[in-house]
Amino acid sequence: MNQKIQYDILVVDDNHSNLRLLTEILTDVGYKVRPVTDGKTALMTAFSKPPDLILLDVRIPDISGYEVCEKLKSDRRTMDIPVIFISALSEVLDKVRAFSVGGVDYITKPLQAEEVVARVKTQMNLRSLQKSLQEQNAMLQRVIGERLRAEEELIKQTIQLEDLNKTLAEKVAFEIQKNMENEMLLSQQSKLASMGEMLGVIAHQWKQPINAISLIAFDVRDAYEHGDLNNDYLLDSMKQIREQVTHMAETINDFLEFFKPSKEKVPFKLNTAIKKTIILAQYQLKKMSIGISLNCTYEREGKTIPYDLPNEICSCSPEIEVQGYPNEFKQVILNLINNAKDAILNKRGQANRSAKEGRIDLELSYSSGKAIIRVKDNGGGIKGDIIGRIFEPFFTHKESGMGIGLYMAKVIIEKHMGGKMYAENDEDGAVFIIELDGDFQE
């Protein structure tokens, strides 16, 4: 018998002839045999090096085979070793006792080689299966243990990930809130900068009516001194003063309306918003020898309709209607006009404002559902190494600038109104382009 594994069998019998016979039978079929003749030696041998199977004679010196089996089954080292009893006894009670103390089989004498081999082989197969099951069970226990550890680790990592996500969410919320606060601060700073510009505009626009009122007052005094002052003369002078004061009040109302924040998106007329902004800045630009114009070109039903009045403010019709924040949009246009003005003044030199006239041209076009506003100047353009950074917060190439105007303008157009805003250069200067979804207001 060619055994892949050479099983180790302990044979216990005080009869040397039987012991020799069993050794020969089992050795011939490939088993390793360890023969002993008494119970104490059998126990010492089994405990020191447990065999795969024990053939145990019932009647042996010192202690019986039953007692030996009981001791083997009570010890953790040998409790699983199969024991086959050998005896000349054939009474039923003897076999019952053999099984009751832990035996797995029973061979009666005289011994038959075929029977011995068959019974041993059966028990070895069962033993092999038992060991295989034990190994598989042990492996399964290891797998289960590893899986439980993996699950525990996964739970631990999940908790850590949840904590991390919570921390990350808190950080994101904090950063969002911080960005919102920064954006609000930048918006306020941008508005304050625009208000500074507008106060300059108002100061320029108030000079003429204040001078006119002063002249009227001197004229009334002269008329009184020369005896020409009468009721009609006084009423006419008062009328002229009221007209100048009304003009000044309208300027203030325009200023207040311009900086009143829009609470929510509303439809508004793009052309009108641009024209009102130009009118606010026009007087100051004129004093600086800077011309400003608004020209329109519409594409409707495959036709291009120009409304081109050079150096004038176009009154094109119908108007383009967009959704957004009208006052914030006006501040964007004013910011672009002021930037264009600064570029022109910088080019010609602050010391020589009477040099060649500057130009700021606004072009409004419409095509395929898009309103496009271009703000062009002849101030020389934006340097190539900074044009990609001009919309960054706090970036400025002006000595006195804060670097928030263009950033907030882009935020208003793109984030708040869903449009696009970008810049490029042409042969004369910078061109700022705004794109917004819009439609005609018939």
Secondary structure as UniProt FT lines:
FT   STRAND          8..12
FT   HELIX           16..28
FT   TURN            29..30
FT   STRAND          32..36
FT   HELIX           39..48
FT   STRAND          53..57
FT   HELIX           65..73
FT   TURN            76..80
FT   STRAND          83..87
FT   HELIX           92..100
FT   TURN            101..102
FT   STRAND          105..108
FT   HELIX           113..225
FT   TURN            226..227
FT   HELIX           231..259
FT   STRAND          266..269
FT   HELIX           270..287
FT   TURN            288..289
FT   STRAND          290..300
FT   TURN            301..302
FT   STRAND          303..307
FT   TURN            310..311
FT   STRAND          319..324
FT   HELIX           326..348
FT   TURN            350..351
FT   TURN            353..354
FT   STRAND          358..367
FT   TURN            368..369
FT   STRAND          370..377
FT   TURN            384..391
FT   TURN            393..394
FT   HELIX           405..410
FT   HELIX           411..416
FT   STRAND          420..425
FT   STRAND          430..441
//
